[in-house]
Amino acid sequence: MNKQFLMCDKVKNLIQMFAKSKNIALSLIGIVALGTTPATAMDIGVTPSRFEMEINANKTRSQAIRVLNLSSKSVVLKVSVSDWVLNEDNKLQLVAPTEQSLSQWIIFTPSKFTIPARSAQTIRFSIRPKVKPRLGEHRALLYLEEVNPDNQQSKGVKVSGRLGVAIYGYVGDIKRVGVLNSVTVDTKPNSLKAIFDISSQGNAYVRLIGQYAIWLAAKYPGVQATKRVANLGKPEAKLPEAVLDAGLLPSLPILPNNQRKLQLPITKTLPPGNYVLDINGTLGGVVIKKGIPFTVPAIKK
């Protein structure tokens, strides 16, 4: 009886945790991992949503993924793994496996299971290379696919939803070398956005981490004087008087040996005038501080 009550308390705690971070937990391919749009196909939460681990051919260690069914009905899930890249449009693209594919080295259990309503399930996996891994970064997605038992057919099963956990495996000396080639602000009417041109020149992905702020140009104190906004995104966050808007930098990973342009939509309506886009963050662990002046033109009638 005590064990049952303990399990109920654990599930309640998990539900509360996921409820507070549901926008993060509900993801098509791991929002935290890839910066993609939240999905509503399944009320399924996963933690963690990303793994970064060293690959050791002589030593394996089991990892655990906690899956929570947030819905009021039981759900049947099956598990698979795939290799992936991001194409030139920054969209996820699955790729065929090779002998160096991380997906070929991942062993997981269970492969199919049912989670009752408001309950949890643990998936365990380990990485066991079949060949000598090349140096650098290896990537895979561990997919959870919802199987609809009412639509099973002899030729296969119908999948009604899918989400994934990103797994990064590293071999040898990892070097994250990010280059911010340029930052521009596109001031087209009704389409204000910043564009970050970034290169990843090391053997592992790089990612922008940090904040941006839009200042009135006349009151901008200079790039070295600005600081990050504490508690950004929370009700208690306080913006400096001359800051009209602030938010997080686009954090989609730039994979090794790739150059990509990341867009940051600026949804704040800015009247015609002069402004500065202040960037306060890091790229591949290197501090990035910039002030990009731009002008919102008057709309011609």
N, C-alpha and C positions, 0 to 999 in steps of 0.2 A: 504493500500500500504506500509506504513512504517513497519507494522508487517511482511509483506512478505520479505522486504529487510532485516529486522533483522534476520528472520529465515534463509535466504540465507547466511548471514554472519556467523551465528552459524554453519551451515553445512560446510561452507568453512573452518572455524577454526578447526572443527572436522577432516575434511579430511587432513588438513595440519598436525594436531597432529598425526593421525594414520600413515600418510605417513612417518613421522620421526621415528616412532616406530613400523613399520609394522611387523618386525620379532617377536616382543613381542605380538602385538595385534592379529596376525593370529596364532591361536593355536588349537590343537586338543582337549586338555583337560586343557587348561590354563597353558601356559609355565611358567609364573611367579609362579604359584601355585605349579606345580609339576615337573618342569624342563624337560618337554618332548620335542620331536622333532617338529618343526614347520610344519604345514600342509598347503597345497596349494589347498585343495578341495574347499574352499570357500574364496572369497574376502570379508570376514566379519571381522570387528573389534569390540572388546568389551572393555569397561572400566567401572569399574575396572575389572581385571581378577581374583581377589580373594577378599573374604570377611572374616573378622575375627571379631566376635561379641559375646557379652554376650547373653545368653538365659534367659529371665525373663518370667516366667509363668504368671505373673500378669500384664505385660506391654509389648506391642508389638510396634515396630516402622518400618514403611515401608522403604525399601531400594530400590535404583534405579540402574539399569544396562543400560548403553547406548550402543546401537547396531548400527553400521554404515555399510551401504552397499557401499563398495569401488569400485564396478564394474559399468559397463555402462548399466547393465540390472537390472530390478526389480528381487527381490528374495522373495520366500515364505518360511517362517520359522515356525516351531512349537517348543514348549517348553515342556520339561519334567524334572524330577528330579530323581536321583538315588543315592544310597549309594555306597561307594567304599573303597577299601584298596589297598595297594601295596603288591604284592606277593614277594616271595623270590628272584625273578629275577628283582625286582624293577619295575615291569610292573603294570599298572593300572588294577584292577580287580573289576568288579561290583559285589555287594553282595545282597542277598535277604534282604528285609526290615524286621525289627522287630518292636515291639511297642516302642522301644527306638531309632528308626531310625530318623535321622534329616529329611530325605526325606519325611517322613509321616507328618511332622509338617510344611512344607513350603507351603504357599499359594501364587500363583503368577498370574499376569494378564499382557498382554493378553496371551492366550495359543497358538494362531496361528495368524500370521499377514503377511502382504506384505510390503516390504520396496522398494520404487522406487529407481532407480539408483542415487547414490551419495546423499542419504538421510539417516536419522537416525530415530530410534525408541527407546522408553524407555520401559523397562520391570520393573515392580515393584513387590516386594515380601516381605513377612513378615513371621516370625516364631511363630507358635502358638502350643505349646506342648499339646498333647492329654492326656499324663500321666505325672507323676512327673519325670522330667529328672534325670538320674543318674549323679553323679558328673564327671567332666572331659570334654574331647573333644568329639564332635559329628561332623560328616563330611557328606557332600553331594555334588553332582555336578548338577548344573543347565545346562541342555543340550539345545543347539540350533541346530535343525536339519533342513537341507535344503530339502524342498519338491519339487520334479520336477513335475510340473503339466502335462507335456507331457507324463508321465509314470504312471499316476494314474490308478488303477485297482479296480474292485469291491471288491476284497479281501483285499485291503489295498493300501497304497501309497508307492512309492519308495523314499527312502532317499538317496541323492547323496553326502551329506557331513554333518559333525557334529563337533561342538566345544563346549567347556564347561567352566563354571565359577565355581571355587571351593569355597565352603562355609564352613567355620569352625564355629561351635557354641560352646560356653564354659559355663559350669555350675560350680559355686563354686570356690574354691581356686585352681588356675591353677599352676602346678609345671612342669617346663621344666627341665629335668635332662638328660643331654647328656654326654656320656662317650666315649672318643676317645680311643678305645682299642689299636689300632696300626695303623701305617702308614708304608707301604712298597712300594718299587719301583721295578717293574718288568722290567728287562732290556733285555728281549728277543729281538732278532733282528727284526726290523720292527714292534714291538709291545710294545714300551716303554710306561709305564703307572704307575701311582701311585694308590694304593689301600688303601682306608680308611675304617677301621672296626669300626663301630659306634653302640652304644647301646642307646636306648631311654628308660629311667627308670622312667620317671614321668608319668603324666596323660594327656600330650599333646605332640604334635610332637616337634622334635628339628631339626635344620637345620644348616649346615655349611654356614657361610657367611664370605667372605674375599677373599684374594688373595694368589697365590703362585708365587714363583720366583725361577728360576734355576740359581745358582751361580757356577762359577768356584771354586772348592774346595780350591785352593791355595789363593784365594782372598776373601774368605768368612769372613766377619767381626765378625761373631758370632750372635746367634739368638736374643740377646737383642739389637743389634745395627741396625738391619734391620727395615725398615719402608715400609708402603704401597706405591705403585706407584701412584702418583697423575694422574688423568684423564686417567686411564688405559683403553685401547680400543679406545682411541681417537687419532687423528693425533698428537696432542700436547704432548702426553705422552712421557716422557724421562726415559729410563731405566738406572740404574747405569752401569758404564762401564763393570763391571765383571758379569752382569746379561745377560744371553743369551736368556731368554724367561720369560714371566710372563703372568698370566691370572687369571680368577676367579676360586674359589674352587667349586666343585660340590655341588649344593644346593638342591638336591632332599630331601624332608622331610623324616625323620625316625619316623614312627608312634609309639605311646606309646606301651611299652612292646614288642619292636621289636629290633632285631640286624641285621644290614645289612652291606654289603660291597659296597661302591661306588667307581667307577672307574673314574680316571682322565687321559684320553689319552694325552700323550705328543707328539705333532706333530712336534715339532722342531727337526730337524736332528742334533744330537750331535755326534761329533767325539769321538773315544775312549779316555777315560780319567776319572778323578775323579770330581764329582760334589756334590752339596748340594741342596736338594729341601727345600726351605724355606717356611714355612707356617705362615701366618699372618692373623688371623681371629678370629671368635667367634663360639662357639657351644652352643646353648641354652642360649646365653647371656654371657657365660663364655669365657674369652680370651684364645685363643689357639695360642701359638708361639712355633714352633718346627723347627729344622734343621735336615733333614734326609739325611745323606751321602749315595751316591751310585756311582757305577762305571760302565761305559759303556765299555764292553770288546771289544777287537779287533776282527773283523770277521775273523774266521779261513778259510784259503783257501785250 
